[in-house]
């Protein structure tokens, strides 16, 4: 029971407190929404930076391998546009666009047989190949094929580090040496690797393999939220000069490629742009 001198809150005081509490909660909620939008926007920027890095890593690996086992007879780069597109892509020459290759661990003489076993340099190299894979054998020193023909894997012996290849003719007489290279290949020699930018995404196409996305854009309601906006190349010649689009006569003079990738991400604070550039030296030079 309250004493006569004790006072309670009036209705007006209660309403004022509730109003102030509501205002404070509204401010806190708005701050929370702003922080959430900022965090989501930052995620888009981080995702864009990751896409740029993934694209650059792919290009770096393939450009360094351009001309692998073919550079004595073919330039590392076959097509050199300044801004590659699906109709005018960057094209690299390679004996094995798939990236799978293995040196022979011992020489072998093929004499009037249709199949032959080859020992590789290490057992784990056998695991790169599956029965049915098309392959080519390349002489590493001359960078040529003693037999200009696709061969096929018909047997695997991981413990013995050997593969059995079929596709020789009964009239073939060929000597292979230790260090010659077995590459997983396709019907076209040399093979090719193509890169191009289309609809804010970077694509790669290996000869004999369907085109694949390297990066993936994000669209919301037809608006670009995250994606690449530019893919530009410049080429360093052996005289130290740079070219945006070298001529066919200059292909063998190219020593490095400057790659510039740009992208855009939409955030609560507006559009953010990021760029990544790198100068990539060609390793397989004539």
C-alpha positions as CSV (number, residue, x, y, z in Angstrom):
1,X,0.0,0.0,0.0
2,X,1.5,3.3,-1.1
3,X,1.9,6.1,1.4
4,X,0.1,9.3,0.9
5,X,3.3,11.2,0.1
6,X,4.5,8.8,-2.6
7,X,4.1,10.0,-6.2
8,X,3.7,7.9,-9.5
9,X,4.6,8.8,-13.1
10,X,2.0,10.8,-14.8
11,X,0.6,9.7,-18.2
12,X,2.4,12.6,-19.9
13,X,5.7,11.5,-18.5
14,X,5.1,7.9,-19.6
15,X,4.2,9.0,-23.1
16,X,7.4,11.2,-23.3
17,X,9.6,8.3,-22.2
18,X,8.0,6.0,-24.8
19,X,8.4,8.6,-27.5
20,X,12.1,9.2,-26.7
21,X,12.6,5.4,-26.5
22,X,11.0,5.0,-29.9
23,X,13.2,7.7,-31.4
24,X,16.3,6.1,-30.0
25,X,15.3,2.7,-31.3
26,X,14.6,4.2,-34.7
27,X,18.0,5.9,-34.8
28,X,19.7,2.6,-33.7
29,X,17.8,0.6,-36.3
30,X,18.7,3.1,-39.0
31,X,22.4,2.8,-38.0
32,X,22.1,-0.9,-38.1
33,X,20.6,-0.8,-41.7
34,X,23.4,1.6,-42.8
35,X,26.1,-0.7,-41.3
36,X,24.4,-3.7,-43.0
37,X,24.3,-1.9,-46.4
38,X,27.9,-0.9,-46.0
39,X,28.9,-4.4,-45.1
40,X,27.1,-5.8,-48.1
41,X,28.7,-3.2,-50.4
42,X,32.1,-4.1,-49.0
43,X,31.4,-7.8,-49.8
44,X,30.8,-6.8,-53.4
45,X,34.1,-4.9,-53.6
46,X,35.9,-7.9,-52.0
47,X,34.2,-10.3,-54.5
48,X,35.3,-8.0,-57.4
49,X,38.9,-8.0,-56.2
50,X,38.8,-11.8,-55.9
51,X,37.5,-12.0,-59.5
52,X,40.3,-9.7,-60.7
53,X,42.9,-11.8,-58.9
54,X,41.5,-15.1,-60.3
55,X,41.5,-13.8,-63.8
56,X,45.0,-12.5,-63.5
57,X,46.3,-15.8,-62.1
58,X,44.8,-17.7,-65.0
59,X,46.3,-15.3,-67.5
60,X,49.7,-15.4,-65.8
61,X,49.9,-19.2,-65.9
62,X,48.9,-19.5,-69.5
63,X,51.0,-16.6,-70.8
64,X,54.1,-18.0,-69.1
65,X,53.4,-21.4,-70.7
66,X,52.6,-19.9,-74.2
67,X,54.8,-21.5,-76.8
68,X,55.5,-24.6,-74.7
69,X,57.3,-27.1,-77.0
70,X,56.3,-25.2,-80.1
71,X,58.2,-21.9,-80.0
72,X,61.0,-23.0,-82.4
73,X,58.3,-23.3,-85.2
74,X,55.4,-21.2,-83.9
75,X,55.4,-17.9,-82.0
76,X,54.1,-18.1,-78.4
77,X,51.3,-15.7,-79.3
78,X,49.1,-16.3,-82.3
79,X,46.7,-13.4,-82.0
80,X,47.5,-10.1,-80.1
81,X,44.5,-7.7,-79.9
82,X,44.6,-4.7,-77.6
83,X,41.1,-5.4,-76.2
84,X,40.3,-9.1,-76.7
85,X,36.6,-9.9,-77.6
86,X,34.8,-13.1,-78.5
87,X,35.4,-12.3,-82.2
88,X,39.0,-11.2,-81.8
89,X,40.4,-13.0,-78.8
90,X,44.0,-13.3,-77.4
91,X,45.3,-16.6,-78.7
92,X,48.3,-18.5,-77.3
93,X,50.0,-21.4,-79.0
94,X,50.8,-24.5,-77.0
95,X,51.6,-28.1,-77.5
96,X,49.3,-29.0,-74.6
97,X,46.5,-26.5,-73.9
98,X,45.2,-28.8,-71.2
99,X,48.4,-28.2,-69.2
100,X,49.1,-31.9,-68.7
101,X,52.6,-33.1,-69.8
102,X,55.1,-35.6,-68.6
103,X,58.7,-36.3,-69.7
104,X,59.7,-39.8,-70.6
105,X,62.0,-41.5,-68.0
106,X,63.6,-43.8,-70.6
107,X,64.0,-44.0,-74.4
108,X,61.8,-46.3,-76.5
109,X,62.1,-47.8,-80.0
110,X,58.9,-48.3,-81.8
111,X,59.3,-50.9,-84.5
112,X,56.3,-52.2,-86.6
113,X,53.8,-52.3,-83.8
114,X,50.4,-50.6,-83.3
115,X,50.9,-50.1,-79.5
116,X,53.9,-49.6,-77.2
117,X,54.6,-49.0,-73.5
118,X,56.4,-45.9,-72.4
119,X,58.0,-45.3,-69.0
120,X,57.5,-41.8,-67.5
121,X,59.9,-40.0,-65.3
122,X,57.8,-40.6,-62.1
123,X,54.8,-42.8,-61.1
124,X,52.7,-39.8,-60.1
125,X,52.8,-38.5,-63.6
126,X,50.8,-41.5,-64.8
127,X,47.9,-40.4,-62.7
128,X,47.5,-37.3,-65.0
129,X,46.2,-39.6,-67.8
130,X,43.2,-41.7,-68.2
131,X,42.5,-44.6,-70.6
132,X,41.2,-43.0,-73.8
133,X,43.1,-39.7,-73.5
134,X,44.5,-38.4,-76.8
135,X,48.2,-37.6,-76.5
136,X,51.2,-36.6,-78.6
137,X,54.9,-37.3,-78.2
138,X,57.2,-34.4,-78.7
139,X,60.9,-34.4,-79.1
140,X,62.0,-31.8,-76.5
141,X,65.2,-30.7,-78.2
142,X,63.9,-30.3,-81.8
143,X,60.4,-29.4,-80.6
144,X,58.8,-31.5,-83.3
145,X,56.7,-34.6,-83.5
146,X,58.5,-37.6,-84.9
147,X,55.0,-38.9,-85.6
148,X,52.4,-36.2,-86.6
149,X,49.5,-38.2,-85.3
150,X,47.3,-38.5,-82.3
151,X,48.0,-41.5,-80.0
152,X,45.7,-42.8,-77.3
153,X,46.2,-44.1,-73.8
154,X,45.1,-47.8,-73.6
155,X,46.8,-48.8,-70.4
156,X,48.1,-47.4,-67.1
157,X,50.7,-48.9,-64.7
158,X,51.1,-46.4,-61.8
159,X,53.5,-48.6,-59.9
160,X,55.7,-49.2,-63.0
161,X,55.3,-45.5,-64.0
162,X,54.3,-46.5,-67.5
163,X,51.6,-45.8,-70.1
164,X,50.6,-48.0,-73.0
165,X,49.9,-45.9,-76.2
166,X,48.0,-47.1,-79.3
167,X,47.9,-45.5,-82.7
168,X,51.2,-46.5,-84.3
169,X,51.2,-48.1,-87.7
170,X,52.8,-51.4,-88.5
171,X,55.2,-49.6,-90.8
172,X,56.4,-47.0,-88.1
173,X,60.0,-47.1,-87.0
174,X,60.6,-44.3,-84.5
175,X,63.2,-43.8,-81.7
176,X,62.2,-41.7,-78.7
177,X,64.7,-40.5,-76.0
178,X,64.5,-39.9,-72.3
179,X,63.3,-36.4,-71.8
180,X,60.9,-36.4,-74.8
181,X,57.5,-35.1,-73.6
182,X,54.2,-36.8,-73.6
183,X,51.4,-34.2,-73.8
184,X,47.6,-34.5,-73.5
185,X,46.5,-33.0,-76.7
186,X,43.8,-32.8,-79.3
187,X,43.4,-33.1,-83.1
188,X,44.9,-29.6,-83.8
189,X,48.6,-29.1,-83.5
190,X,49.8,-26.8,-82.1
191,X,46.8,-26.4,-79.7
192,X,45.6,-23.0,-78.7
193,X,44.3,-21.1,-75.6
194,X,42.0,-18.1,-76.2
195,X,40.9,-15.4,-73.7
196,X,38.3,-12.7,-74.2
197,X,35.9,-10.4,-72.4
198,X,32.2,-10.6,-73.1
199,X,29.2,-9.2,-71.1
200,X,31.4,-8.3,-68.1
201,X,32.9,-11.8,-67.8
202,X,36.3,-13.2,-68.8
203,X,36.2,-16.5,-70.8
204,X,38.9,-19.0,-71.7
205,X,38.7,-21.5,-74.6
206,X,41.2,-24.4,-74.9
207,X,41.2,-26.0,-78.4
208,X,39.0,-29.0,-78.3
209,X,37.3,-28.0,-75.1
210,X,34.1,-25.9,-74.6
211,X,34.5,-22.3,-73.6
212,X,34.6,-21.7,-69.9
213,X,34.0,-18.7,-67.6
214,X,36.9,-17.5,-65.6
215,X,34.9,-14.9,-63.7
216,X,31.1,-14.6,-63.1
217,X,29.2,-11.4,-63.1
218,X,26.3,-10.5,-60.8
219,X,23.2,-8.8,-62.1
220,X,20.1,-7.5,-60.2
221,X,17.1,-6.3,-62.2
222,X,19.3,-5.9,-65.3
223,X,21.8,-3.7,-63.4
224,X,25.4,-4.8,-63.1
225,X,26.2,-5.3,-59.4
226,X,29.6,-6.9,-59.8
227,X,31.7,-7.7,-63.0
228,X,34.6,-6.9,-65.2
229,X,34.4,-3.8,-67.4
230,X,37.8,-3.8,-69.2
231,X,40.5,-6.2,-70.4
232,X,43.4,-4.5,-72.1
233,X,46.8,-5.8,-73.3
234,X,50.0,-4.1,-74.4
235,X,53.0,-6.0,-75.8
236,X,56.7,-5.5,-75.1
237,X,59.0,-6.1,-78.1
238,X,62.6,-7.2,-78.0
239,X,63.7,-3.6,-78.9
240,X,62.1,-2.3,-75.7
241,X,59.1,-0.6,-77.3
242,X,55.5,-1.3,-76.5
243,X,52.7,-2.1,-79.0
244,X,48.9,-2.1,-78.5
245,X,48.4,-4.4,-81.4
246,X,51.6,-5.9,-82.9
247,X,51.6,-6.9,-86.6
248,X,52.1,-10.5,-87.7
249,X,55.7,-9.7,-88.5
250,X,56.2,-8.6,-84.9
251,X,54.8,-11.7,-83.2
252,X,58.2,-13.4,-82.7
253,X,59.6,-10.2,-81.2
254,X,57.1,-10.1,-78.3
255,X,58.9,-10.6,-74.9
256,X,56.2,-9.7,-72.4
257,X,52.6,-8.7,-72.1
258,X,51.1,-6.0,-69.9
259,X,47.6,-7.1,-68.7
260,X,45.1,-4.6,-67.3
261,X,41.9,-5.8,-65.8
262,X,39.2,-3.4,-64.5
263,X,35.9,-4.1,-62.7
264,X,32.9,-2.3,-61.1
265,X,30.9,-3.1,-58.0
266,X,27.7,-1.4,-56.9
267,X,27.5,-0.5,-53.2
268,X,25.3,1.6,-50.9
269,X,27.8,4.5,-51.3
270,X,27.7,4.3,-55.1
271,X,29.8,2.5,-57.7
272,X,33.3,1.4,-56.8
273,X,35.9,0.6,-59.4
274,X,39.0,-1.6,-59.0
275,X,41.8,-2.3,-61.3
276,X,44.7,-4.9,-61.4
277,X,47.7,-4.8,-63.8
278,X,50.7,-7.0,-64.3
279,X,53.6,-7.3,-66.7
280,X,54.0,-11.0,-67.6
281,X,57.2,-12.2,-69.2
282,X,57.0,-15.0,-71.9
283,X,59.2,-17.9,-71.0
284,X,59.2,-19.9,-74.2
285,X,61.0,-17.6,-76.7
286,X,62.4,-18.3,-80.2
